[in-house]
């Protein structure tokens, strides 16, 4: 497992746990864009 930070599938679990803390996927993306100063593509 050299070079891997997560066990198989655990990266997705960690990501989805963070999304749930914000709300929906759409809300997470809006929040992320605000925090990072990114402009939405659409």
C-alpha positions in Angstrom: 0.0 0.0 0.0 2.9 2.3 -0.5 1.8 5.7 -1.7 -1.9 5.2 -0.7 -3.5 7.4 1.9 -6.7 5.4 2.4 -7.8 1.8 2.4 -9.8 0.9 -0.7 -13.1 2.7 -0.6 -12.3 4.7 2.5 -11.5 7.8 0.5 -15.1 7.9 -0.8 -16.5 7.4 2.7 -14.4 10.3 4.0 -15.5 12.5 1.1 -19.2 11.8 1.5 -18.9 12.3 5.3 -17.6 15.9 4.6 -20.3 16.5 2.0 -23.0 15.5 4.5 -21.6 18.1 7.0 -22.4 20.8 4.5 -25.7 19.4 3.2 -26.4 18.2 -0.3 -23.8 17.7 -3.1 -25.0 21.0 -4.7 -24.6 22.9 -1.4 -21.2 21.4 -0.9 -20.1 22.5 -4.4 -21.4 26.0 -3.8 -19.7 26.2 -0.4 -16.4 24.9 -1.9 -16.5 27.5 -4.7 -17.1 30.3 -2.2 -14.3 29.1 0.2 -11.8 28.6 -2.7 -12.9 31.7 -4.6 -13.7 29.7 -7.6 -16.3 30.9 -10.1 -18.9 28.2 -11.0 -18.6 27.0 -14.6 -22.3 27.3 -15.3 
